[in-house]
Amino acid sequence: MRVSYEWLKSMVDVPEDPAELVAEFTRTGTEVEAVEKVGANLEHVVTAQVVSKKPHPDSDHMWLCQVSVGDKNVDADGNPVPLQIVCGAQNFNEGDHIVTAMIGAVLPGDFKIKKSKLRGVESCGMNCSARELGLGADHEGIMILPEDAPVGMDFTDYLGMSDTVIDCEITPNRPDCLSMTGMAVEVAAILDEDTHIELPAVKAEQGPNAADLVDVTIDDPELCPRYTARVVRNVKIGPSPEWLARRVAAAGGRSINNVVDVTNYVMYLTGQPLHAFDLGKLTERDGKRHIVVRAATDGEKLVTLDGQERELTHDMCLITDDGHTPIALAGVMGGLDSEITEATTDVLLESANFSSGHTSR
């Protein structure tokens, strides 16, 4: 269980130094496997501004940029000097505030930033996308910061990424600790503190009854004692806000988009897994979508979200579209054909209780 110290602080009073809590965990029998300083792999990554943007002299898709990094790069007299960077992204303009990895930076995946030549032109850094920074899946262009973002600030300081992640080994008899809320309660008991967990107020718009939009059938209650579904309409898919992407990443996830990230965030917060399907990709019959939870048959196939075709066996629990087409391997991974994409407008949200014997293999 990866415990974000920044997140934990918002739920219970803890010592300023994470090492003190680590010592308390050890004293009370919670094994700490690792302590990780978040942002340690983003040294030499700074907020920057595009001073100029010109076509590359020997490329029809790259740009030759002058990028200001403030006092992170100065001449002999201490005057700021822009960096020359060759960039292939198409989503930025002169004046935009961006994120730049300077020479010496080592990005996630052990990607080292060095002075290089691209099509014969020297490049002294890299303008970064969210995915290159390990902050999301977006790699269609570089990360654009708000207009009031400072220039030349360490990116970790700009994001407030002064977080520490404590990776705890949770024993099978303590499933209550497999969430941030559960860990906050545990820490409060260890430190003799009160929790201050605030769940957001939810103001749902009045709409049709979910039972009029989706029908759920559970073939075998031993596989799935309970399955609930809700429909959320008129959603707009986009990147998550930075605070959400940061917490998902600290918990060990990867930011995908706002809807997928929210389902993961709720799971990390409460311990209750959620899954989102694109409602428009499910078969409509009699004005409803029909979810059938059943056992797989030997040899049945499902292409999961990671693009892998899985051959299923009879002891696996499946979520299916109208009983026929598999759309998720219950409690494990969703199917590619019903994934949330930028084109999604309506979502079917799943919250279920699956048999651990069929999901933990």
N, C-alpha and C positions, 0 to 999 in steps of 0.2 A: 504494500500500500504506500503510494507516494504522497507524502504530506507536505503541501506547500505552506511554508511558515507564514508568508504574507497572508494567505487565505485563512490560516488558523488564527492569526491575530485578530481577524475581523469577527471571530466567533467566541473567543475566550482569551482572558489575559494570560500572557505567557512571558517568560523572561526575555529580555532584549537580546541576549546571546543564545542562539539556538543550541549551542553546546551544553548549556545548562539543562535544557529539556531532554537532550539526548542522554545525558547522565541519569535523569529521572526515569526515562524509558528503560535503561539498562537495569537500574535498581529495582524496578517493579516487574521485570520479566519480559518486557517487549523487546525483541531482538531488532537492533538497527543494522541493516545490511550496508547502507551507504549514506553519506551526507554530500549533497551536490550543491554547489554555488551556481545559481542560475545566471546566465549571461557571461560566464567565464569564457565561452567560446566566441564572444563578440567583441573582444578587444581589438582596437583600431578600426572599429565601425562607428561612424559619426553621422550626425545630421548635416546636411549640405544643401547648397542651392545651385541650380544651373545658371551660370552666367551667360554662356553662349552655346548655341547648338547649330552646327553646320553639317552639310552632307559630307560623308567620308569621300576623299578624292578618288578612291578606287573601289567603291562599293555602292550599290544602289539600295541597300537596306540598313546600313550602319551610319551612325552619327559621330562626328568629332565634337566633343563637348569640353568646355572649360567649366570646372565645378569648384565653387568656393567651399572650403572646409574651415573657414575662419582662421583662428590662430593655430590650428593643427598642422598647417604647412606655411612656413614663413621663409623670407629670404634672409640674407646675412644681417640686414638692419632690423629684422623683426617685423617686417611688413607682411601681411597675409598674401599668399600667392596661390591662385587657383591651380587645381590639378587638371592635367589633360587626360581625358578618359574617352575611349572609344566604346560606344554603347549601341546595341542592336535593338533595344526596346523602341516601341513606336508610340507610347502613351504619355509622353511628357513634352513640356515646352520650356522655353527660356523663362526663368523666374521661378520655376517650380521648386519646392522644397522636397528633398529626396533623402535617401539613406545611401551612404557611400562606404564601401570597404576599402581602406587604404592599404598600401603595401605593408605586408607583415601580418595582416589579418588572416585568421584561419577559420573559415566558415564551417557550419555543420557538414559532416561528411568528409572532414579533413581536407577541405578545399582551400589551398594556400593562395593568397593573393600576392602576385609578384609583378614587377615591371615587365611588360611584354610588348610585342609588336603585332598589331592586327592589320593585315593587308598593308604592311610596310609603315604603319603609323604607330608611334609610341603611345602606350596606354599605361597610366600610373595609378590604377585602382579599378574598382568595379562599382557601378550603380546597381543596387540590389533589389530583387523582388522579395515578396514575403516568404516564398518557399526557400529561396537561397539563404534566408536568415533563420530558417527553422520555425517560422511563425505562422505558417499557413500553407495551403495548397496552391495559392494564386501565383502563377508564373507567366501570365499573359503580358505582363509589363512590370516596370519597376514600381516600388512602393512610393506613393505620393503622400507627403505629409501636409498638415494644415498650413495655411499661409503664415500663421504666426509662430511656426516652429522656429526655434533658434538655429543659428548656423554654427557648426563647429562643436556641438555638444556630444559627448559620448552617448551612443544610442541607448545603452542600458540605463544611463541616468535619465535620458529623455522619457523612456517608457516607465521609469520607476521600477526597473527589474532588479531591485536589491532584495532578491528572494533567495531562500535556501530551501531545498527539498530534502526531507528526511525520508528515506526509503525503509519502511518497517516490514518485517516478516510477521504476518498475522496468522496465528495458529487456527486450525479448522474449527475449534470450539469458540472462536470469537468473531463470527461473521458480522457482529454489530460494529466492528471496527473497520469494516471495508467501505467506508465513506468518510467524507470530511466531517459531516455532522457527528457520526459515531466516534471519530477520533477526537473531536472537540469535547464530547461528553467524557471520554476516557481521560483526556488531559485535564479537564476540570476536576475530575475525581482525584487524579494523582496530585494535583497542585492545591486541592481544596479551594477551588475558585468556582464562581458561577459562570454559566455560559450566557452569551448574549447573541443568540442565533435569531436573526430576523428574516423570516420568509417574506418575499414580496407579496403585496396585496394584488390579487388578480381580479380584474374587472372584465369579465367575459361579455361579449356582445350577445344579445338574445338572437337565437337562430333556430333552425329546425332541430328536432330531436335526433341525436346521433343514430338511434335505432331505426329511423326512417331513411338513413343514408347508407348504412352498412349493417350487414347481418354477420354474426359470428357463430360458427359451429365448432365445437370441440368433440372430435371423434372419440378420444380416449382421455378421460380426466386424469389418469395416472401420468400421462405424458405432460399434460398442461391443466393443472387444477383451475386456473383462472386466466382469462384473456379479455382485456378491455381495449376498445378502440374509440377514438374521437376523430372528427373531421375538422380541419382548419382550412378555411378558404381564403383566397385572395392574398396569398403570401407573396413577398418579393424576395427572391433569393439573391444574396450578395455576401460580401466578406463580413466576418464578425467584427465587432468593435475590438480594439486592441486588448482591453482588460479581459474579455472573454477568451480570445485566442491565447492570451498569456496563461490564464488559469488552466485551460484545456491542455496546453503544452506542459505546464508544470506537473499535471497529474499523469502525464505519460501519453497523452493523445496527440493528434495532429489536426490542426484547424483545417476544415474542409469548406464549410459555408455556414451562414448563420443558423439555418435550421438543424443541420447535422450537429453543429457545435452545441446548440442548446440541448439536444437530447443527451449528448455526452456529458455536458456540464451538470445536468440534473442527476445523471447516474453517479458522477463523482461526488456530488453534494449529498445525495440521499441514499445511495446504494441501490436504487431501483433502476434497472436498465430500461431504456426506451428505444424505439426504432421508428423511423419515419419512412413511409412509402409515398411515392408519387401517385396520388389518387387517380389522376388521369390515365395512368398506365394499367390500371386494373379494369377487368371486365365489368361492364354494367349490365345487369339483368333485372328487369322489373323495377327499374328506377333505383336500384341499390347495387353496391359492391358486396361481394360475398366472400368472407374470409373463412377458410376451413383449416383447422389445425388437426393434422393427422400424422400417422407414422409414414415414413418413406417406404418405398418398395426397393428391394435389391436391384441395383443397376440403374435406378432413376438418376437423372443428371440435373445439376444446377450450376449455373455460372454465377459465382459470388462477386461481391463488390471489388475484389482484388483482381478480377479478370480471369480467375482460375476456374476451370470446369471440374466440378466435384462429382465423383460417382458415389451415390448414397447407398446406405444399407437399411435394413428393416428396423434397426434399433435407434434410428435417428428421428427426431421430431421436426416436422416441416410446417411452415406457414404456406398455404397455397391460395391461389386466386381461383375461387369458385370450385375448390376441391381438386382441380386438375393441374394447373401450372404452378410449380414451386416458385415462391418469391422470397423465401428466407429460410435459412437453417436455424431453427428456433434457438435463441439465446447465444448464437455463435456469430453469424454474419448474414447480412441481407443479400438479396440477389441483384445482379447488375441491371436486369430489365426493369426494375421498379425503383431505381435509385433516384435521389433528389438531384436535379440539375438546374442550371440557370433558367430553363424553360418551365420549371415546375410552378404552378399557381395554386394548386390544392394539395393538401397533405393528409394522409391517413396516419394517425399517431397511435402506435402500439405500446401498451404497458401490460406485461404478462408475468405469470409465475410458471416457469417451466421446471420439470423434474430435473434435479441436478445430475442424476444418473445418466441423463441423455444429453447433457450439455457440457459436462466437465471432462469428457474423455480426451 
